[in-house]
Amino acid sequence: MPITRAVIQLKALEIAKDLNIPPTEFKASFGWCRRMMRRNGLSLRRRTSLAQRLPSDFREKLLSYQRYVIKLRKKHSYPLDQMGNADQTPVFFDMPTSVTVHKKGDKSVIVRSTGNEKSRVTLMLACLADGTKLPPYLILKRKTVPKEAMPAGIIVRAQAKGWMETELVVDWLKVVWGRRRGGLRKRRNMLVLDAFRGHLTEPVKKQVKAMNGDLVIIPGGMTSQLQVLDVVVNKPFKYHLRKRYTEWLLAGNHALTPSGKIQKPSVRQLCEWILQAWADVSPESIVNGFKKCCISNAMDGSEDDVLWEEAEPGMPNQRK
């Protein structure tokens, strides 16, 4: 729950009343609240994300999901490099930070950008339980792919609305998932996806089956606990991506639009940042993430408790 100083002061007065401490002796003043927070290592912080509300039957869904994954693993004995997770995440051409160092007291704090905070692309990232990172798959919000050459190691497609529709999911299965190590030989594999409707269509299921794969769908409302990319990958990836953007913005010598604004980064530049940020994601954190998300943990149950442990961030101690 969001907690403010006023909430703390009101709660303190309630506790004081329960303890029969008269208001004349304890007023829960602002100064008391500030000192109490300092003593206990507390401070006002900007939120980094909104917590996903877990379903009321969370534990039942978790156990059912675990049983299903274990059943598949016992039946097919997938090696670690044949168990994977993939997910889409939005990437923006403009990634200004929400905080900046500035003089105290100023009512207006302006952060420079290119003015393209709403211009976005869709990025499909995928990784394997052994820590392998598959090539990023980028979907541009346009009808055609740019003619300029893109850097090696990233696949670029175009879609009018920039969405990962069924046709593109099937294409991703062929050009990314199907080309992983063992994919051409159609080794038995397991692919974990969330309940996005584009993952549940018949063409997608048919393609996975044709590749000798088993499709595992994460129960709705539980990606914050069971999606590897949400748990350990997206935060450090976005951190490293924003770092590249900030370095570029501070470097200067930018081309300007007729109105005098900085031109947004080119698609090629964005692709280079994505590849660099993806390379910076720790393989060790991915391995731990698959265990934490109940995909690759020990079959004897000895690692089941890892779900409740703190996830390894795989990045410096920075906010998203």
Phi and psi in degrees as a GROMACS rama.xvg file:
@    title "Ramachandran Plot"
@    xaxis  label "Phi"
@    yaxis  label "Psi"
@TYPE xy
-70.2907  128.754  PRO-2
-118.793  127.125  ILE-3
-111.905  171.383  THR-4
-60.7508  -38.7618  ARG-5
-61.4736  -39.2417  ALA-6
-63.6186  -41.4028  VAL-7
-62.7534  -43.8064  ILE-8
-63.8924  -42.0598  GLN-9
-64.6859  -42.3712  LEU-10
-64.6872  -39.1136  LYS-11
-62.775  -39.288  ALA-12
-65.6315  -37.0112  LEU-13
-62.9501  -44.6202  GLU-14
-64.3148  -41.819  ILE-15
-60.5625  -39.6105  ALA-16
-64.8891  -41.9556  LYS-17
-63.9056  -29.9597  ASP-18
-91.0184  7.52988  LEU-19
60.1872  34.3544  ASN-20
-90.0046  119.033  ILE-21
-65.9996  147.469  PRO-22
-58.033  -25.0142  PRO-23
-69.9148  -23.2694  THR-24
-96.0204  -25.4885  GLU-25
-141.634  118.493  PHE-26
-111.495  -2.18317  LYS-27
51.1365  50.413  ALA-28
-69.7183  168.499  SER-29
-61.8075  -39.2606  PHE-30
-63.7051  -41.5537  GLY-31
-61.1322  -44.4402  TRP-32
-61.2049  -43.5964  CYS-33
-63.0281  -43.6522  ARG-34
-68.5113  -39.3875  ARG-35
-62.5281  -41.4846  MET-36
-64.8748  -39.3699  MET-37
-65.7243  -42.5239  ARG-38
-62.1892  -32.4055  ARG-39
-102.334  12.3726  ASN-40
68.6211  32.4025  GLY-41
-107.195  148.737  LEU-42
-154.156  161.865  SER-43
-73.3869  129.977  LEU-44
-126.877  145.197  ARG-45
-74.671  135.592  ARG-46
-64.4529  145.146  ARG-47
-97.8813  -26.2477  THR-48
-166.356  161.656  SER-49
-89.1548  131.589  LEU-50
-70.0457  137.365  ALA-51
-75.2848  133.156  GLN-52
-81.5095  116.542  ARG-53
-73.7221  145.156  LEU-54
-63.0964  155.905  PRO-55
-63.7139  -29.5109  SER-56
-97.7025  36.7501  ASP-57
-53.6023  -50.1928  PHE-58
-65.0758  -38.6711  ARG-59
-64.4719  -42.6757  GLU-60
-66.0195  -38.478  LYS-61
-63.0129  -46.9305  LEU-62
-63.9842  -40.0739  LEU-63
-63.712  -41.776  SER-64
-64.5287  -45.3659  TYR-65
-60.0554  -44.7359  GLN-66
-61.3411  -40.7682  ARG-67
-66.2249  -44.4731  TYR-68
-63.5199  -44.7944  VAL-69
-62.174  -40.2746  ILE-70
-59.8656  -44.9085  LYS-71
-65.2375  -41.4342  LEU-72
-66.4503  -39.6286  ARG-73
-65.4504  -36.2876  LYS-74
-74.0329  -39.4093  LYS-75
-113.39  -11.9007  HIS-76
49.2499  55.3253  SER-77
-62.8805  134.585  TYR-78
-72.714  163.332  PRO-79
-59.0129  -34.1355  LEU-80
-80.0751  7.9252  ASP-81
-119.681  14.1335  GLN-82
-118.757  122.728  MET-83
-137.666  165.3  GLY-84
-135.631  140.007  ASN-85
-137.939  150.521  ALA-86
-160.666  153.857  ASP-87
-94.0976  147.029  GLN-88
-143.277  140.842  THR-89
-76.6145  143.748  PRO-90
-128.681  132.052  VAL-91
-106.122  148.639  PHE-92
-69.1702  -27.7001  PHE-93
-114.352  126.822  ASP-94
-130.986  55.8362  MET-95
-67.0571  145.395  PRO-96
-71.0408  151.677  THR-97
-86.1748  -8.73585  SER-98
-131.095  155.071  VAL-99
-155.072  154.352  THR-100
-75.5321  128.92  VAL-101
-153.735  163.389  HIS-102
-64.7335  141.451  LYS-103
-67.6907  144.987  LYS-104
94.2943  -22.0188  GLY-105
-67.4608  131.022  ASP-106
-79.7265  -26.4747  LYS-107
-113.353  123.807  SER-108
-122.946  111.412  VAL-109
-104.293  131.023  ILE-110
-113.562  128.111  VAL-111
-73.3386  143.887  ARG-112
-154.649  -175.189  SER-113
-94.5113  -3.31607  THR-114
81.1346  17.7645  GLY-115
-116.319  38.292  ASN-116
-62.5475  -22.7449  GLU-117
-99.1312  -5.55074  LYS-118
-80.5118  118.683  SER-119
-134.188  165.045  ARG-120
-130.346  166.301  VAL-121
-107.775  131.553  THR-122
-118.753  127.752  LEU-123
-102.032  115.683  MET-124
-108.016  148.854  LEU-125
-147.761  145.611  ALA-126
-145.307  163.352  CYS-127
-113.215  163.193  LEU-128
-68.2101  -15.2741  ALA-129
-90.057  4.91165  ASP-130
97.0357  -2.85341  GLY-131
-67.2572  138.187  THR-132
-109.375  123.087  LYS-133
-83.494  160.214  LEU-134
-57.2712  136.357  PRO-135
-64.5809  148.384  PRO-136
-123.756  110.628  TYR-137
-105.536  132.85  LEU-138
-115.661  115.233  ILE-139
-86.2034  148.134  LEU-140
-88.0365  76.8445  LYS-141
-165.983  171.753  ARG-142
-85.9242  -28.0381  LYS-143
-131.484  154.58  THR-144
-78.2566  138.356  VAL-145
-55.4025  149.235  PRO-146
-76.3095  -23.4657  LYS-147
-63.757  145.412  GLU-148
-67.1358  136.499  ALA-149
-97.3206  152.722  MET-150
-62.5533  149.371  PRO-151
-66.1458  144.979  ALA-152
103.045  -2.08462  GLY-153
-133.542  142.164  ILE-154
-107.811  128.369  ILE-155
-116.917  130.695  VAL-156
-129.66  168.377  ARG-157
-128.731  142.959  ALA-158
-148.297  136.427  GLN-159
-51.7563  -37.3841  ALA-160
-104.799  0.548079  LYS-161
72.5109  25.9972  GLY-162
-103.329  156.041  TRP-163
-90.9611  79.7689  MET-164
-80.069  174.078  GLU-165
-54.1778  -44.3878  THR-166
-58.9535  -38.4254  GLU-167
-76.5439  -31.5673  LEU-168
-62.8266  -43.4594  VAL-169
-63.4954  -41.6355  VAL-170
-62.025  -42.1842  ASP-171
-61.1601  -41.9939  TRP-172
-58.6156  -38.286  LEU-173
-76.148  -45.331  LYS-174
-93.4476  -16.7985  VAL-175
-114.976  -64.5579  VAL-176
-62.3035  -39.9762  TRP-177
-72.3821  -13.735  GLY-178
-106.7  9.28785  ARG-179
-67.3864  169.912  ARG-180
-60.6002  121.11  ARG-181
93.7908  -9.55022  GLY-182
-67.7331  -41.8947  GLY-183
-65.8483  -28.6214  LEU-184
-88.237  1.81427  ARG-185
54.4373  48.698  LYS-186
-66.8805  144.987  ARG-187
-57.5493  131.849  ARG-188
-141.827  163.471  ASN-189
-129.918  126.001  MET-190
-115.979  123.71  LEU-191
-102.145  122.568  VAL-192
-129.761  161.813  LEU-193
-84.0859  -178.083  ASP-194
-86.9511  22.4729  ALA-195
-57.3025  134.591  PHE-196
-60.2774  -27.867  ARG-197
-67.0148  -16.5751  GLY-198
-89.4861  -11.0249  HIS-199
-106.977  4.66776  LEU-200
-76.8689  158.918  THR-201
-61.6201  -41.855  GLU-202
-58.6329  -36.8131  PRO-203
-68.5035  -47.4861  VAL-204
-60.4816  -40.1567  LYS-205
-64.8558  -41.0395  LYS-206
-67.6437  -41.442  GLN-207
-60.9794  -44.2473  VAL-208
-63.4285  -39.205  LYS-209
-65.6036  -21.9608  ALA-210
-95.6332  15.3676  MET-211
61.5725  39.105  ASN-212
-113.454  161.631  GLY-213
-117.397  124.305  ASP-214
-93.2233  123.484  LEU-215
-113.114  123.797  VAL-216
-103.987  127.465  ILE-217
-71.3028  132.524  ILE-218
-56.9266  144.664  PRO-219
-56.5019  139.461  GLY-220
80.667  6.69775  GLY-221
-123.952  15.3643  MET-222
-65.7233  -27.4368  THR-223
-66.7621  -17.1044  SER-224
-109.46  -28.0685  GLN-225
-120.373  -3.9221  LEU-226
-95.4331  111.961  GLN-227
-54.3463  -44.7088  VAL-228
-64.6866  -34.9128  LEU-229
-73.0036  -35.6503  ASP-230
-77.596  -43.1373  VAL-231
-131.157  -8.18754  VAL-232
-107.586  -50.3829  VAL-233
-60.4814  -38.6091  ASN-234
-64.5441  -53.2046  LYS-235
-64.6936  -34.1386  PRO-236
-61.7122  -47.3056  PHE-237
-66.7452  -34.1696  LYS-238
-60.9936  -49.9853  TYR-239
-67.1758  -33.003  HIS-240
-67.3661  -45.1601  LEU-241
-65.5347  -32.544  ARG-242
-61.0756  -43.7703  LYS-243
-63.8935  -41.7034  ARG-244
-61.8967  -45.0305  TYR-245
-63.2492  -42.0172  THR-246
-60.5287  -40.8949  GLU-247
-65.0124  -42.4313  TRP-248
-65.5925  -37.4831  LEU-249
-78.317  -17.6811  LEU-250
-67.5942  -26.7867  ALA-251
77.8658  -167.918  GLY-252
57.0779  42.8658  ASN-253
-91.3769  148.436  HIS-254
-71.2218  144.937  ALA-255
-112.884  152.884  LEU-256
-80.0919  166.967  THR-257
-55.822  -26.9493  PRO-258
-85.9773  -0.800758  SER-259
94.7218  3.17761  GLY-260
-83.6884  156.224  LYS-261
-68.3419  132.857  ILE-262
-67.9634  141.488  GLN-263
-66.6023  157.159  LYS-264
-58.0518  148.59  PRO-265
-72.7213  163.835  SER-266
-61.4444  -40.5798  VAL-267
-62.1386  -42.4175  ARG-268
-61.8251  -43.1429  GLN-269
-62.2858  -40.4476  LEU-270
-62.7208  -39.4683  CYS-271
-64.486  -42.0527  GLU-272
-62.9954  -42.7176  TRP-273
-59.5783  -45.7952  ILE-274
-63.3467  -40.9163  LEU-275
-66.6195  -43.8211  GLN-276
-66.1505  -37.9496  ALA-277
-65.6242  -38.5825  TRP-278
-66.7757  -27.2478  ALA-279
-79.6605  -13.4252  ASP-280
-70.4381  130.26  VAL-281
-71.6266  124.58  SER-282
-59.9268  -33.395  PRO-283
-63.3404  -38.5001  GLU-284
-67.5789  -32.9822  SER-285
-66.8906  -44.6771  ILE-286
-57.2935  -47.3988  VAL-287
-64.9933  -35.508  ASN-288
-63.5394  -38.5438  GLY-289
-65.1733  -35.2014  PHE-290
-69.2533  -44.554  LYS-291
-62.9925  -31.0173  LYS-292
-92.8207  17.4696  CYS-293
63.9972  33.5301  CYS-294
-107.366  -42.9629  ILE-295
-121.025  9.20195  SER-296
-65.7994  161.038  ASN-297
-54.9246  139.165  ALA-298
-67.5426  -21.2678  MET-299
-83.3204  1.46869  ASP-300
85.9068  -0.660182  GLY-301
-68.4453  -17.4842  SER-302
-112.318  12.3443  GLU-303
-63.6461  -30.4965  ASP-304
-69.0598  -11.6161  ASP-305
-62.9739  -23.3646  VAL-306
-58.355  -33.2031  LEU-307
-94.8987  -0.723181  TRP-308
-85.0164  162.531  GLU-309
-67.5385  131.8  GLU-310
-70.9527  143.037  ALA-311
-72.1001  122.908  GLU-312
-72.0287  -29.1003  PRO-313
67.5295  27.3521  GLY-314
-158.289  166.433  MET-315
-61.5398  164.213  PRO-316
-76.3158  74.507  ASN-317
-127.992  155.062  GLN-318
-82.1694  156.369  ARG-319
